[in-house]
Structure formats: C-alpha cells, structure tokens
Amino acid sequence: MGMMQEFKTFAVKGNVVDMAVGIIIGAAFGKIVTSLVSGVIMPPIGLLLGGVDFSDLQVVLKEAVGETPAVVISYGAFIQTLVDFTIIAFAIFMMVKGINSLKKKEEAKPASPPKPTAEEVLLTEIRDLLKSK
C-alpha cells in the first residue's frame, strides 16, 4: 500500500475525525466560556469587591520611561484565566459524568444468554448422567 493510501486510510478513520471535531468544538467552547467569564461573571464579582476590574489588577515593577513600556505583573488576568479554567473544567467534568452514567445504564441492561449449541446440550446431558451415578 502506498504512503498516500495509508494516509488516506488514517485520516478518514472515525477516531481521527471525531478527535478533530472535538478539538474544534473545544476551542469554540473555550471562547464562549472566556466571554462568559470576562463579560458576565467577573464584573459582578469585581463590583462586590468594591468596583475592582480584574483585568486591570497589576503590580508595576518598573515605571514606563519615555518610549520604554512599564514592566508589570498582571495578576488580574491570571485570576480571570483561573476562573475560566475552573468553569471549563467543571463543564467537562459534568459532561464526562453524564456520558459515564449513560454507559453504566447500557452496561446494566442484561443481555439475553446465548442459546446453547447442540454440543453443549449433549455435554450437559453427559455431565448430568455422570452425576446421577
């Protein structure tokens, strides 16, 4: 099999396509959560804390001099990123938990036992006869 055929077989496999779709949806979901956190969740939290805008929280290590920008540690952006991560992690946890509960329900359904073959029936009869003697 040529290299192009092997690549085509690999690229078209369900797992690769599913993974690509998951990555694309995950990236979009991350943008949604970032927007939710920065536009909806953090403003009320900042208001409760006295009107603090978390994106502006920073420690200035060295003031700006002329054309040289200031050297700062932007810990507010870090706090916002932590909140983003926590929300995304919780949402993924809930999704995985839901999927696992669906899998458990599928596993809990008892499958009908397979019908014994003629050979198994014959062996069972022989076993029962030997037990009775």
N, C-alpha and C positions, 0 to 999 in steps of 0.2 A: 504494500500500500504506500502510495506516495505521501510526501510530507503534507501537501495541500489537502489530500483526502483525510489524513489523520487529524489535521487542524479543524477541518470542517466537521468531522465526527465529534471532536472535543467541544467545539464552540456551540454546536446545536444540541448537545445533551441537555436534558431538563435541569440538572443541578446548576450548570453554569448560567443558564438563562434565568432561573429562579434567583440565583445569587445577585446577578446584575440588577434585576428588578428590585430586590431587597435593598441594595445599596442606593439606588436612585430614590426610592421611596424614603429610605432613612435620611438621606441628605435633605430632601424636601421637608420631612418631619422635623429635622433639626432646625431648619429655618423658621418653621411655624412656631416651634417652642421658643426660639430666641426672640421672635417678635412678641410672643405672648408674655415672656418674662420681662423684656425691656419696656414694652408699651402698656401692659396691663397689671402685672404683679408688682414690679419694683416701685412704680410711682406711689401707690398707697402705702407700701412699706416705708418708703422714704418720708412720706407725709406723717405717718405715725411716729417716725423717729425725729420729727422736727423739721421737715422740709428738706431732707438730705437727698440729693441726686447722686445715686451710687456711681454713675459713670464719671462724675467729676471728683470723686474721692481720690486723692493722691498725696504723696509726700514729695516735696521738692528737695532734691539733694543738692542741686546747684542751679541758681537763678540763670535766666537767659541773659546773655551778654552780647549785644549787637546782633549779628546775624546767627550766632550760635544759639540753638534752642535750649530750653531748660532741661535738666536731667531730672526725671521724676519716676517714682514708683507708683503706678496706677493700681492701687489695691481695690478700688471700687469696681473696675472692670473685672478683676479676679473674682470678687464676691458675686457679681452678676453671672459670670461663667459658671461658678459653683452652683448657683440656683438653677441655671439652665441644665447642667448635668444632672442634678438631683431630680428634676422633673422628667427629663428624658429617661433616666434610669428607672424611675418609678413606673412610667408608662410602659416601658419594655417589660419590666417585671410583671405588671398586670396582664400584658398580652401573653407572655410565656405561661403565666399561671393559668389563664383561660384556655390556652391550647393544651396544656398538660391535663386539665380537668376533662376536656373533650376526649383526649386519648385514653384516660382512665375509664370513661364511660364506654368507649369502644371495646376496651380490653375486658370490661366487666360482663359484657354480653356473652353468655355461654354458647359456644359453638356446638352444634349437634354432633354427637360422637360418630365417627365414621362407621359404616356398616362393615361387619367382619367379613373377611374373604372366606371362600369355601375351605381353604386350607386351615384358617384359624378356627373355623367351626369344627372341623374334623379333629384338630389338635385339642380343642376344649373338650370334646366328647371323650377322646382317649384319656385325657387327664382325669375327667370325672370317673371314668370306669376304673382307672388305676386306684383312685382314692377310695372307691367303694369296696375294693378287695382287700 
